[in-house]
Amino acid sequence: MVAAKNNKLSASLEDYLEAIFNIAGTSKIARSKDISELLGVSKSSVTGALRLLKKKGFVNYKPYDYVTLTEDGQTAAAEVVRKHNILKSFFVNVLGVEPDEAQKAACKAEHALGLKIISNLLSYIAFVNESNKNGYNLAEQFREFCKQNNRQG
């Protein structure tokens, strides 16, 4: 079943996929209770989201059973996690934001930014890292610039 193209996901459903992906880890399974705890939502909210994700072809779900990602679900969840990690890395390593604050900001931004912006951010991070290897630390210079100009950084 090819669900990803004609089943666009809301930010909330992306959060559920990301939670399942992170909980499942190497075991490949998640429990509703763990999803509820991780996202800070009620078990009934989890049930509703899992039913919708199952209908869209992203999860295998039966009440009172483990949840697993389908192939489409795995692909979609991995993309959400990839965007999240790129954003968090950018916020921490380039902008100098504290990791906890960067984590929260990445959760919000990952849903709003399209693939082009994420791709460009990834390229920029690679550029900054390459410049650093050549002895020119752009990220550090940017943080110093912010400090000198009384900006957050």
N, CA, C and O atoms as a GROMACS GRO file, in nm:
protein
  612
    1MET      N    1   0.084  -0.118   0.000
    1MET     CA    2   0.000   0.000   0.000
    1MET      C    3   0.088   0.124   0.000
    1MET      O    4   0.176   0.138   0.085
    2VAL      N    5   0.067   0.213  -0.094
    2VAL     CA    6   0.143   0.337  -0.099
    2VAL      C    7   0.058   0.446  -0.039
    2VAL      O    8  -0.027   0.505  -0.106
    3ALA      N    9   0.080   0.472   0.088
    3ALA     CA   10  -0.004   0.566   0.161
    3ALA      C   11   0.053   0.707   0.162
    3ALA      O   12  -0.023   0.804   0.167
    4ALA      N   13   0.183   0.720   0.157
    4ALA     CA   14   0.247   0.848   0.184
    4ALA      C   15   0.205   0.959   0.088
    4ALA      O   16   0.189   1.073   0.132
    5LYS      N   17   0.185   0.929  -0.040
    5LYS     CA   18   0.158   1.036  -0.136
    5LYS      C   19   0.018   1.094  -0.123
    5LYS      O   20   0.002   1.216  -0.130
    6ASN      N   21  -0.083   1.010  -0.104
    6ASN     CA   22  -0.217   1.063  -0.100
    6ASN      C   23  -0.275   1.067   0.042
    6ASN      O   24  -0.396   1.082   0.057
    7ASN      N   25  -0.194   1.054   0.141
    7ASN     CA   26  -0.238   1.063   0.279
    7ASN      C   27  -0.148   1.158   0.357
    7ASN      O   28  -0.073   1.116   0.445
    8LYS      N   29  -0.158   1.286   0.325
    8LYS     CA   30  -0.078   1.387   0.396
    8LYS      C   31  -0.111   1.382   0.544
    8LYS      O   32  -0.227   1.368   0.583
    9LEU      N   33  -0.009   1.394   0.625
    9LEU     CA   34  -0.026   1.384   0.769
    9LEU      C   35  -0.027   1.522   0.834
    9LEU      O   36   0.048   1.612   0.795
   10SER      N   37  -0.112   1.536   0.934
   10SER     CA   38  -0.112   1.657   1.015
   10SER      C   39   0.011   1.657   1.106
   10SER      O   40   0.077   1.554   1.122
   11ALA      N   41   0.041   1.771   1.164
   11ALA     CA   42   0.154   1.780   1.257
   11ALA      C   43   0.134   1.683   1.374
   11ALA      O   44   0.229   1.620   1.419
   12SER      N   45   0.012   1.671   1.421
   12SER     CA   46  -0.018   1.581   1.532
   12SER      C   47   0.011   1.436   1.495
   12SER      O   48   0.072   1.362   1.572
   13LEU      N   49  -0.034   1.394   1.376
   13LEU     CA   50  -0.009   1.255   1.335
   13LEU      C   51   0.140   1.230   1.311
   13LEU      O   52   0.190   1.121   1.336
   14GLU      N   53   0.211   1.332   1.261
   14GLU     CA   54   0.356   1.318   1.248
   14GLU      C   55   0.420   1.298   1.384
   14GLU      O   56   0.514   1.219   1.398
   15ASP      N   57   0.369   1.368   1.486
   15ASP     CA   58   0.421   1.350   1.622
   15ASP      C   59   0.400   1.206   1.670
   15ASP      O   60   0.487   1.148   1.734
   16TYR      N   61   0.284   1.150   1.639
   16TYR     CA   62   0.257   1.011   1.678
   16TYR      C   63   0.353   0.916   1.606
   16TYR      O   64   0.409   0.825   1.669
   17LEU      N   65   0.373   0.936   1.477
   17LEU     CA   66   0.467   0.850   1.404
   17LEU      C   67   0.608   0.861   1.463
   17LEU      O   68   0.676   0.760   1.482
   18GLU      N   69   0.649   0.983   1.492
   18GLU     CA   70   0.782   1.005   1.550
   18GLU      C   71   0.793   0.935   1.685
   18GLU      O   72   0.895   0.873   1.716
   19ALA      N   73   0.688   0.945   1.765
   19ALA     CA   74   0.689   0.879   1.897
   19ALA      C   75   0.699   0.728   1.882
   19ALA      O   76   0.778   0.664   1.952
   20ILE      N   77   0.622   0.671   1.792
   20ILE     CA   78   0.627   0.526   1.770
   20ILE      C   79   0.767   0.486   1.724
   20ILE      O   80   0.824   0.388   1.772
   21PHE      N   81   0.821   0.562   1.630
   21PHE     CA   82   0.956   0.535   1.577
   21PHE      C   83   1.058   0.536   1.691
   21PHE      O   84   1.143   0.447   1.700
   22ASN      N   85   1.051   0.638   1.776
   22ASN     CA   86   1.148   0.650   1.885
   22ASN      C   87   1.129   0.545   1.993
   22ASN      O   88   1.227   0.494   2.048
   23ILE      N   89   1.006   0.511   2.024
   23ILE     CA   90   0.979   0.408   2.125
   23ILE      C   91   1.019   0.271   2.074
   23ILE      O   92   1.081   0.192   2.145
   24ALA      N   93   0.983   0.244   1.951
   24ALA     CA   94   1.006   0.111   1.894
   24ALA      C   95   1.154   0.077   1.884
   24ALA      O   96   1.194  -0.036   1.912
   25GLY      N   97   1.236   0.174   1.846
   25GLY     CA   98   1.379   0.150   1.838
   25GLY      C   99   1.411   0.020   1.768
   25GLY      O  100   1.364  -0.004   1.656
   26THR      N  101   1.489  -0.063   1.830
   26THR     CA  102   1.529  -0.188   1.768
   26THR      C  103   1.425  -0.298   1.784
   26THR      O  104   1.426  -0.395   1.708
   27SER      N  105   1.334  -0.285   1.881
   27SER     CA  106   1.233  -0.389   1.903
   27SER      C  107   1.123  -0.384   1.797
   27SER      O  108   1.053  -0.482   1.775
   28LYS      N  109   1.110  -0.270   1.731
   28LYS     CA  110   1.011  -0.250   1.624
   28LYS      C  111   0.866  -0.246   1.672
   28LYS      O  112   0.775  -0.244   1.590
   29ILE      N  113   0.844  -0.244   1.805
   29ILE     CA  114   0.707  -0.238   1.856
   29ILE      C  115   0.694  -0.124   1.958
   29ILE      O  116   0.792  -0.081   2.018
   30ALA      N  117   0.572  -0.076   1.974
   30ALA     CA  118   0.542   0.026   2.074
   30ALA      C  119   0.409  -0.010   2.139
   30ALA      O  120   0.329  -0.084   2.083
   31ARG      N  121   0.388   0.043   2.257
   31ARG     CA  122   0.261   0.023   2.327
   31ARG      C  123   0.189   0.157   2.337
   31ARG      O  124   0.253   0.262   2.346
   32SER      N  125   0.057   0.153   2.334
   32SER     CA  126  -0.024   0.274   2.345
   32SER      C  127   0.012   0.353   2.471
   32SER      O  128   0.021   0.476   2.469
   33LYS      N  129   0.032   0.281   2.579
   33LYS     CA  130   0.065   0.344   2.707
   33LYS      C  131   0.194   0.426   2.695
   33LYS      O  132   0.201   0.538   2.746
   34ASP      N  133   0.294   0.371   2.629
   34ASP     CA  134   0.422   0.441   2.614
   34ASP      C  135   0.408   0.565   2.524
   34ASP      O  136   0.470   0.668   2.550
   35ILE      N  137   0.327   0.554   2.420
   35ILE     CA  138   0.301   0.667   2.331
   35ILE      C  139   0.231   0.778   2.409
   35ILE      O  140   0.267   0.895   2.398
   36SER      N  141   0.131   0.740   2.488
   36SER     CA  142   0.057   0.835   2.571
   36SER      C  143   0.150   0.909   2.666
   36SER      O  144   0.142   1.032   2.678
   37GLU      N  145   0.238   0.837   2.733
   37GLU     CA  146   0.332   0.898   2.828
   37GLU      C  147   0.431   0.989   2.758
   37GLU      O  148   0.458   1.100   2.806
   38LEU      N  149   0.486   0.945   2.646
   38LEU     CA  150   0.586   1.026   2.575
   38LEU      C  151   0.528   1.156   2.524
   38LEU      O  152   0.592   1.261   2.534
   39LEU      N  153   0.408   1.151   2.470
   39LEU     CA  154   0.347   1.272   2.412
   39LEU      C  155   0.266   1.353   2.513
   39LEU      O  156   0.226   1.466   2.484
   40GLY      N  157   0.242   1.296   2.630
   40GLY     CA  158   0.164   1.367   2.732
   40GLY      C  159   0.018   1.384   2.691
   40GLY      O  160  -0.042   1.489   2.714
   41VAL      N  161  -0.038   1.281   2.630
   41VAL     CA  162  -0.177   1.284   2.586
   41VAL      C  163  -0.252   1.166   2.648
   41VAL      O  164  -0.191   1.073   2.699
   42SER      N  165  -0.384   1.172   2.642
   42SER     CA  166  -0.465   1.064   2.698
   42SER      C  167  -0.456   0.939   2.612
   42SER      O  168  -0.423   0.944   2.494
   43LYS      N  169  -0.486   0.827   2.674
   43LYS     CA  170  -0.486   0.700   2.601
   43LYS      C  171  -0.593   0.700   2.492
   43LYS      O  172  -0.574   0.639   2.387
   44SER      N  173  -0.704   0.767   2.517
   44SER     CA  174  -0.809   0.773   2.415
   44SER      C  175  -0.762   0.854   2.294
   44SER      O  176  -0.800   0.822   2.181
   45SER      N  177  -0.681   0.957   2.316
   45SER     CA  178  -0.625   1.033   2.204
   45SER      C  179  -0.531   0.945   2.122
   45SER      O  180  -0.530   0.951   1.999
   46VAL      N  181  -0.453   0.864   2.190
   46VAL     CA  182  -0.362   0.771   2.122
   46VAL      C  183  -0.443   0.673   2.038
   46VAL      O  184  -0.409   0.647   1.923
   47THR      N  185  -0.548   0.619   2.097
   47THR     CA  186  -0.632   0.523   2.024
   47THR      C  187  -0.688   0.586   1.898
   47THR      O  188  -0.685   0.524   1.791
   48GLY      N  189  -0.740   0.707   1.908
   48GLY     CA  190  -0.795   0.776   1.791
   48GLY      C  191  -0.690   0.798   1.683
   48GLY      O  192  -0.717   0.777   1.565
   49ALA      N  193  -0.572   0.840   1.725
   49ALA     CA  194  -0.464   0.865   1.629
   49ALA      C  195  -0.418   0.734   1.564
   49ALA      O  196  -0.393   0.730   1.443
   50LEU      N  197  -0.408   0.628   1.643
   50LEU     CA  198  -0.365   0.499   1.588
   50LEU      C  199  -0.467   0.445   1.487
   50LEU      O  200  -0.430   0.387   1.385
   51ARG      N  201  -0.594   0.464   1.516
   51ARG     CA  202  -0.698   0.420   1.420
   51ARG      C  203  -0.683   0.496   1.288
   51ARG      O  204  -0.693   0.437   1.180
   52LEU      N  205  -0.659   0.625   1.298
   52LEU     CA  206  -0.643   0.706   1.177
   52LEU      C  207  -0.516   0.669   1.101
   52LEU      O  208  -0.516   0.658   0.979
   53LEU      N  209  -0.406   0.649   1.175
   53LEU     CA  210  -0.280   0.608   1.111
   53LEU      C  211  -0.294   0.470   1.046
   53LEU      O  212  -0.236   0.445   0.940
   54LYS      N  213  -0.371   0.382   1.108
   54LYS     CA  214  -0.395   0.250   1.048
   54LYS      C  215  -0.475   0.265   0.919
   54LYS      O  216  -0.443   0.203   0.818
   55LYS      N  217  -0.578   0.348   0.923
   55LYS     CA  218  -0.662   0.371   0.805
   55LYS      C  219  -0.579   0.428   0.689
   55LYS      O  220  -0.604   0.396   0.573
   56LYS      N  221  -0.480   0.512   0.722
   56LYS     CA  222  -0.395   0.572   0.620
   56LYS      C  223  -0.283   0.479   0.575
   56LYS      O  224  -0.210   0.509   0.480
   57GLY      N  225  -0.268   0.365   0.643
   57GLY     CA  226  -0.169   0.267   0.603
   57GLY      C  227  -0.031   0.287   0.664
   57GLY      O  228   0.067   0.236   0.609
   58PHE      N  229  -0.021   0.360   0.775
   58PHE     CA  230   0.109   0.388   0.835
   58PHE      C  231   0.144   0.298   0.954
   58PHE      O  232   0.262   0.284   0.988
   59VAL      N  233   0.043   0.238   1.017
   59VAL     CA  234   0.070   0.150   1.131
   59VAL      C  235  -0.013   0.023   1.123
   59VAL      O  236  -0.118   0.018   1.059
   60ASN      N  237   0.039  -0.078   1.189
   60ASN     CA  238  -0.037  -0.200   1.216
   60ASN      C  239  -0.085  -0.186   1.360
   60ASN      O  240  -0.005  -0.172   1.452
   61TYR      N  241  -0.216  -0.189   1.378
   61TYR     CA  242  -0.271  -0.163   1.511
   61TYR      C  243  -0.398  -0.244   1.533
   61TYR      O  244  -0.486  -0.249   1.447
   62LYS      N  245  -0.404  -0.307   1.650
   62LYS     CA  246  -0.526  -0.371   1.700
   62LYS      C  247  -0.537  -0.329   1.847
   62LYS      O  248  -0.437  -0.323   1.917
   63PRO      N  249  -0.659  -0.299   1.892
   63PRO     CA  250  -0.674  -0.261   2.033
   63PRO      C  251  -0.610  -0.363   2.128
   63PRO      O  252  -0.619  -0.484   2.106
   64TYR      N  253  -0.545  -0.313   2.231
   64TYR     CA  254  -0.479  -0.393   2.335
   64TYR      C  255  -0.363  -0.476   2.282
   64TYR      O  256  -0.324  -0.576   2.344
   65ASP      N  257  -0.307  -0.437   2.169
   65ASP     CA  258  -0.194  -0.508   2.112
   65ASP      C  259  -0.081  -0.408   2.087
   65ASP      O  260  -0.099  -0.287   2.103
   66TYR      N  261   0.033  -0.458   2.050
   66TYR     CA  262   0.145  -0.371   2.016
   66TYR      C  263   0.118  -0.298   1.886
   66TYR      O  264   0.038  -0.341   1.803
   67VAL      N  265   0.187  -0.186   1.869
   67VAL     CA  266   0.178  -0.106   1.747
   67VAL      C  267   0.310  -0.121   1.673
   67VAL      O  268   0.417  -0.114   1.734
   68THR      N  269   0.302  -0.140   1.543
   68THR     CA  270   0.422  -0.142   1.460
   68THR      C  271   0.400  -0.051   1.340
   68THR      O  272   0.286  -0.026   1.300
   69LEU      N  273   0.507  -0.001   1.286
   69LEU     CA  274   0.500   0.083   1.167
   69LEU      C  275   0.499  -0.006   1.043
   69LEU      O  276   0.571  -0.105   1.036
   70THR      N  277   0.417   0.032   0.945
   70THR     CA  278   0.422  -0.034   0.816
   70THR      C  279   0.546   0.019   0.742
   70THR      O  280   0.616   0.105   0.794
   71GLU      N  281   0.570  -0.030   0.624
   71GLU     CA  282   0.683   0.021   0.545
   71GLU      C  283   0.665   0.170   0.517
   71GLU      O  284   0.760   0.248   0.530
   72ASP      N  285   0.544   0.211   0.478
   72ASP     CA  286   0.516   0.353   0.455
   72ASP      C  287   0.530   0.432   0.585
   72ASP      O  288   0.580   0.544   0.585
   73GLY      N  289   0.485   0.374   0.695
   73GLY     CA  290   0.496   0.440   0.825
   73GLY      C  291   0.641   0.458   0.867
   73GLY      O  292   0.678   0.563   0.919
   74GLN      N  293   0.721   0.356   0.844
   74GLN     CA  294   0.864   0.362   0.876
   74GLN      C  295   0.931   0.474   0.795
   74GLN      O  296   1.011   0.551   0.848
   75THR      N  297   0.898   0.481   0.667
   75THR     CA  298   0.956   0.583   0.579
   75THR      C  299   0.914   0.723   0.624
   75THR      O  300   0.998   0.813   0.634
   76ALA      N  301   0.785   0.741   0.651
   76ALA     CA  302   0.735   0.872   0.693
   76ALA      C  303   0.794   0.912   0.828
   76ALA      O  304   0.835   1.027   0.847
   77ALA      N  305   0.798   0.818   0.922
   77ALA     CA  306   0.852   0.848   1.055
   77ALA      C  307   1.001   0.882   1.048
   77ALA      O  308   1.046   0.975   1.115
   78ALA      N  309   1.075   0.807   0.968
   78ALA     CA  310   1.219   0.834   0.954
   78ALA      C  311   1.242   0.974   0.898
   78ALA      O  312   1.338   1.041   0.936
   79GLU      N  313   1.156   1.018   0.807
   79GLU     CA  314   1.169   1.152   0.750
   79GLU      C  315   1.140   1.260   0.854
   79GLU      O  316   1.209   1.362   0.859
   80VAL      N  317   1.038   1.238   0.937
   80VAL     CA  318   1.007   1.334   1.044
   80VAL      C  319   1.125   1.342   1.141
   80VAL      O  320   1.166   1.451   1.181
   81VAL      N  321   1.179   1.227   1.179
   81VAL     CA  322   1.293   1.224   1.272
   81VAL      C  323   1.415   1.290   1.209
   81VAL      O  324   1.488   1.362   1.277
   82ARG      N  325   1.438   1.267   1.080
   82ARG     CA  326   1.551   1.328   1.010
   82ARG      C  327   1.538   1.481   1.012
   82ARG      O  328   1.635   1.551   1.041
   83LYS      N  329   1.420   1.533   0.981
   83LYS     CA  330   1.398   1.678   0.984
   83LYS      C  331   1.422   1.732   1.124
   83LYS      O  332   1.486   1.835   1.142
   84HIS      N  333   1.369   1.661   1.223
   84HIS     CA  334   1.385   1.704   1.363
   84HIS      C  335   1.534   1.713   1.399
   84HIS      O  336   1.578   1.812   1.458
   85ASN      N  337   1.610   1.610   1.364
   85ASN     CA  338   1.752   1.608   1.398
   85ASN      C  339   1.831   1.717   1.326
   85ASN      O  340   1.923   1.775   1.384
   86ILE      N  341   1.797   1.744   1.201
   86ILE     CA  342   1.864   1.851   1.126
   86ILE      C  343   1.839   1.984   1.194
   86ILE      O  344   1.931   2.063   1.216
   87LEU      N  345   1.712   2.010   1.227
   87LEU     CA  346   1.678   2.136   1.292
   87LEU      C  347   1.746   2.151   1.427
   87LEU      O  348   1.802   2.256   1.458
   88LYS      N  349   1.740   2.046   1.508
   88LYS     CA  350   1.803   2.054   1.640
   88LYS      C  351   1.953   2.078   1.626
   88LYS      O  352   2.010   2.160   1.699
   89SER      N  353   2.017   2.009   1.534
   89SER     CA  354   2.160   2.029   1.510
   89SER      C  355   2.190   2.173   1.470
   89SER      O  356   2.285   2.233   1.518
   90PHE      N  357   2.109   2.227   1.382
   90PHE     CA  358   2.127   2.365   1.338
   90PHE      C  359   2.112   2.461   1.456
   90PHE      O  360   2.194   2.550   1.475
   91PHE      N  361   2.007   2.443   1.533
   91PHE     CA  362   1.982   2.533   1.646
   91PHE      C  363   2.095   2.527   1.749
   91PHE      O  364   2.136   2.631   1.802
   92VAL      N  365   2.145   2.407   1.777
   92VAL     CA  366   2.251   2.391   1.878
   92VAL      C  367   2.387   2.430   1.823
   92VAL      O  368   2.457   2.514   1.880
   93ASN      N  369   2.425   2.368   1.711
   93ASN     CA  370   2.563   2.380   1.662
   93ASN      C  371   2.592   2.507   1.584
   93ASN      O  372   2.706   2.553   1.581
   94VAL      N  373   2.491   2.564   1.521
   94VAL     CA  374   2.514   2.686   1.443
   94VAL      C  375   2.466   2.808   1.519
   94VAL      O  376   2.539   2.907   1.529
   95LEU      N  377   2.344   2.802   1.573
   95LEU     CA  378   2.289   2.919   1.642
   95LEU      C  379   2.327   2.926   1.789
   95LEU      O  380   2.308   3.030   1.853
   96GLY      N  381   2.379   2.818   1.845
   96GLY     CA  382   2.423   2.819   1.985
   96GLY      C  383   2.310   2.813   2.085
   96GLY      O  384   2.326   2.860   2.198
   97VAL      N  385   2.196   2.758   2.048
   97VAL     CA  386   2.081   2.745   2.136
   97VAL      C  387   2.104   2.626   2.230
   97VAL      O  388   2.161   2.525   2.190
   98GLU      N  389   2.058   2.640   2.354
   98GLU     CA  390   2.070   2.530   2.451
   98GLU      C  391   1.994   2.407   2.399
   98GLU      O  392   1.888   2.422   2.338
   99PRO      N  393   2.047   2.286   2.423
   99PRO     CA  394   1.985   2.165   2.369
   99PRO      C  395   1.836   2.146   2.403
   99PRO      O  396   1.759   2.105   2.317
  100ASP      N  397   1.795   2.176   2.527
  100ASP     CA  398   1.654   2.158   2.563
  100ASP      C  399   1.564   2.253   2.485
  100ASP      O  400   1.458   2.214   2.436
  101GLU      N  401   1.608   2.377   2.473
  101GLU     CA  402   1.531   2.476   2.397
  101GLU      C  403   1.529   2.439   2.248
  101GLU      O  404   1.427   2.453   2.182
  102ALA      N  405   1.643   2.392   2.198
  102ALA     CA  406   1.651   2.350   2.058
  102ALA      C  407   1.559   2.231   2.031
  102ALA      O  408   1.496   2.224   1.925
  103GLN      N  409   1.550   2.139   2.127
  103GLN     CA  410   1.462   2.022   2.113
  103GLN      C  411   1.317   2.068   2.096
  103GLN      O  412   1.247   2.021   2.007
  104LYS      N  413   1.273   2.158   2.182
  104LYS     CA  414   1.135   2.208   2.176
  104LYS      C  415   1.109   2.283   2.046
  104LYS      O  416   1.005   2.265   1.982
  105ALA      N  417   1.203   2.367   2.006
  105ALA     CA  418   1.187   2.444   1.882
  105ALA      C  419   1.184   2.353   1.761
  105ALA      O  420   1.106   2.376   1.668
  106ALA      N  421   1.268   2.250   1.761
  106ALA     CA  422   1.271   2.156   1.648
  106ALA      C  423   1.138   2.083   1.636
  106ALA      O  424   1.092   2.058   1.525
  107CYS      N  425   1.077   2.049   1.749
  107CYS     CA  426   0.946   1.981   1.746
  107CYS      C  427   0.841   2.068   1.677
  107CYS      O  428   0.757   2.017   1.602
  108LYS      N  429   0.847   2.197   1.702
  108LYS     CA  430   0.749   2.287   1.640
  108LYS      C  431   0.782   2.313   1.493
  108LYS      O  432   0.693   2.311   1.408
  109ALA      N  433   0.908   2.335   1.464
  109ALA     CA  434   0.948   2.375   1.329
  109ALA      C  435   0.945   2.260   1.229
  109ALA      O  436   0.924   2.283   1.110
  110GLU      N  437   0.966   2.139   1.275
  110GLU     CA  438   0.977   2.026   1.182
  110GLU      C  439   0.852   2.007   1.097
  110GLU      O  440   0.859   1.953   0.987
  111HIS      N  441   0.738   2.052   1.148
  111HIS     CA  442   0.613   2.036   1.074
  111HIS      C  443   0.589   2.150   0.976
  111HIS      O  444   0.518   2.134   0.877
  112ALA      N  445   0.648   2.263   1.004
  112ALA     CA  446   0.619   2.382   0.925
  112ALA      C  447   0.714   2.402   0.808
  112ALA      O  448   0.678   2.468   0.710
  113LEU      N  449   0.832   2.347   0.816
  113LEU     CA  450   0.932   2.371   0.712
  113LEU      C  451   0.928   2.262   0.606
  113LEU      O  452   0.927   2.143   0.638
  114GLY      N  453   0.927   2.303   0.483
  114GLY     CA  454   0.922   2.209   0.372
  114GLY      C  455   1.057   2.144   0.346
  114GLY      O  456   1.159   2.179   0.407
  115LEU      N  457   1.055   2.050   0.254
  115LEU     CA  458   1.176   1.974   0.221
  115LEU      C  459   1.287   2.063   0.166
  115LEU      O  460   1.404   2.038   0.194
  116LYS      N  461   1.253   2.166   0.090
  116LYS     CA  462   1.354   2.256   0.033
  116LYS      C  463   1.430   2.328   0.144
  116LYS      O  464   1.553   2.338   0.141
  117ILE      N  465   1.358   2.379   0.242
  117ILE     CA  466   1.423   2.450   0.353
  117ILE      C  467   1.509   2.353   0.434
  117ILE      O  468   1.622   2.386   0.468
  118ILE      N  469   1.456   2.236   0.463
  118ILE     CA  470   1.533   2.136   0.538
  118ILE      C  471   1.659   2.097   0.460
  118ILE      O  472   1.767   2.086   0.518
  119SER      N  473   1.644   2.077   0.331
  119SER     CA  474   1.758   2.042   0.247
  119SER      C  475   1.864   2.152   0.249
  119SER      O  476   1.984   2.124   0.259
  120ASN      N  477   1.820   2.277   0.240
  120ASN     CA  478   1.914   2.390   0.244
  120ASN      C  479   1.980   2.402   0.381
  120ASN      O  480   2.098   2.436   0.390
  121LEU      N  481   1.906   2.376   0.488
  121LEU     CA  482   1.966   2.379   0.621
  121LEU      C  483   2.072   2.271   0.634
  121LEU      O  484   2.179   2.295   0.691
  122LEU      N  485   2.044   2.154   0.582
  122LEU     CA  486   2.141   2.045   0.586
  122LEU      C  487   2.267   2.084   0.509
  122LEU      O  488   2.378   2.059   0.554
  123SER      N  489   2.248   2.145   0.394
  123SER     CA  490   2.363   2.191   0.315
  123SER      C  491   2.441   2.298   0.390
  123SER      O  492   2.564   2.300   0.386
  124TYR      N  493   2.369   2.388   0.456
  124TYR     CA  494   2.437   2.494   0.532
  124TYR      C  495   2.518   2.436   0.647
  124TYR      O  496   2.631   2.478   0.672
  125ILE      N  497   2.461   2.340   0.717
  125ILE     CA  498   2.534   2.275   0.827
  125ILE      C  499   2.659   2.207   0.774
  125ILE      O  500   2.765   2.216   0.835
  126ALA      N  501   2.648   2.140   0.660
  126ALA     CA  502   2.765   2.077   0.598
  126ALA      C  503   2.869   2.183   0.560
  126ALA      O  504   2.988   2.162   0.579
  127PHE      N  505   2.824   2.296   0.508
  127PHE     CA  506   2.913   2.407   0.473
  127PHE      C  507   2.986   2.459   0.596
  127PHE      O  508   3.107   2.481   0.592
  128VAL      N  509   2.912   2.480   0.705
  128VAL     CA  510   2.972   2.529   0.829
  128VAL      C  511   3.073   2.427   0.881
  128VAL      O  512   3.183   2.466   0.923
  129ASN      N  513   3.039   2.300   0.878
  129ASN     CA  514   3.131   2.195   0.923
  129ASN      C  515   3.256   2.190   0.836
  129ASN      O  516   3.367   2.173   0.887
  130GLU      N  517   3.240   2.203   0.707
  130GLU     CA  518   3.354   2.202   0.614
  130GLU      C  519   3.443   2.324   0.638
  130GLU      O  520   3.566   2.313   0.636
  131SER      N  521   3.380   2.440   0.659
  131SER     CA  522   3.457   2.561   0.688
  131SER      C  523   3.536   2.545   0.817
  131SER      O  524   3.649   2.592   0.826
  132ASN      N  525   3.476   2.479   0.916
  132ASN     CA  526   3.543   2.455   1.043
  132ASN      C  527   3.667   2.368   1.023
  132ASN      O  528   3.770   2.391   1.086
  133LYS      N  529   3.657   2.268   0.935
  133LYS     CA  530   3.772   2.182   0.905
  133LYS      C  531   3.885   2.262   0.842
  133LYS      O  532   4.003   2.228   0.857
  134ASN      N  533   3.848   2.367   0.772
  134ASN     CA  534   3.948   2.453   0.706
  134ASN      C  535   3.996   2.566   0.796
  134ASN      O  536   4.063   2.658   0.750
  135GLY      N  537   3.960   2.559   0.926
  135GLY     CA  538   4.009   2.657   1.022
  135GLY      C  539   3.926   2.783   1.033
  135GLY      O  540   3.970   2.880   1.094
  136TYR      N  541   3.808   2.784   0.975
  136TYR     CA  542   3.723   2.902   0.979
  136TYR      C  543   3.590   2.864   1.044
  136TYR      O  544   3.502   2.810   0.977
  137ASN      N  545   3.575   2.889   1.173
  137ASN     CA  546   3.459   2.846   1.249
  137ASN      C  547   3.346   2.948   1.239
  137ASN      O  548   3.336   3.040   1.320
  138LEU      N  549   3.262   2.930   1.137
  138LEU     CA  550   3.152   3.023   1.113
  138LEU      C  551   3.052   3.025   1.228
  138LEU      O  552   3.004   3.132   1.266
  139ALA      N  553   3.020   2.911   1.282
  139ALA     CA  554   2.922   2.905   1.391
  139ALA      C  555   2.972   2.983   1.512
  139ALA      O  556   2.896   3.059   1.572
  140GLU      N  557   3.097   2.966   1.548
  140GLU     CA  558   3.152   3.038   1.663
  140GLU      C  559   3.156   3.187   1.635
  140GLU      O  560   3.124   3.268   1.723
  141GLN      N  561   3.195   3.225   1.515
  141GLN     CA  562   3.197   3.367   1.479
  141GLN      C  563   3.057   3.427   1.485
  141GLN      O  564   3.040   3.542   1.527
  142PHE      N  565   2.958   3.352   1.443
  142PHE     CA  566   2.820   3.399   1.450
  142PHE      C  567   2.777   3.421   1.595
  142PHE      O  568   2.716   3.523   1.627
  143ARG      N  569   2.809   3.326   1.682
  143ARG     CA  570   2.773   3.340   1.824
  143ARG      C  571   2.842   3.461   1.886
  143ARG      O  572   2.782   3.533   1.965
  144GLU      N  573   2.968   3.483   1.850
  144GLU     CA  574   3.040   3.602   1.899
  144GLU      C  575   2.975   3.730   1.846
  144GLU      O  576   2.962   3.827   1.920
  145PHE      N  577   2.936   3.729   1.721
  145PHE     CA  578   2.867   3.844   1.661
  145PHE      C  579   2.741   3.876   1.741
  145PHE      O  580   2.713   3.993   1.770
  146CYS      N  581   2.664   3.772   1.775
  146CYS     CA  582   2.541   3.793   1.852
  146CYS      C  583   2.571   3.852   1.988
  146CYS      O  584   2.502   3.943   2.033
  147LYS      N  585   2.673   3.800   2.056
  147LYS     CA  586   2.710   3.853   2.187
  147LYS      C  587   2.750   4.000   2.179
  147LYS      O  588   2.709   4.081   2.262
  148GLN      N  589   2.831   4.033   2.080
  148GLN     CA  590   2.879   4.171   2.065
  148GLN      C  591   2.768   4.268   2.031
  148GLN      O  592   2.778   4.387   2.061
  149ASN      N  593   2.665   4.220   1.971
  149ASN     CA  594   2.554   4.306   1.931
  149ASN      C  595   2.433   4.290   2.022
  149ASN      O  596   2.320   4.322   1.985
  150ASN      N  597   2.461   4.239   2.145
  150ASN     CA  598   2.356   4.222   2.247
  150ASN      C  599   2.236   4.144   2.195
  150ASN      O  600   2.122   4.174   2.229
  151ARG      N  601   2.263   4.044   2.113
  151ARG     CA  602   2.157   3.955   2.065
  151ARG      C  603   2.169   3.824   2.139
  151ARG      O  604   2.274   3.789   2.191
  152GLN      N  605   2.058   3.752   2.141
  152GLN     CA  606   2.061   3.619   2.202
  152GLN      C  607   2.153   3.532   2.118
  152GLN      O  608   2.152   3.545   1.995
  153GLY      N  609   2.230   3.445   2.178
  153GLY     CA  610   2.315   3.357   2.100
  153GLY      C  611   2.399   3.267   2.176
  153GLY      O  612   2.474   3.189   2.118
   0.00000   0.00000   0.00000
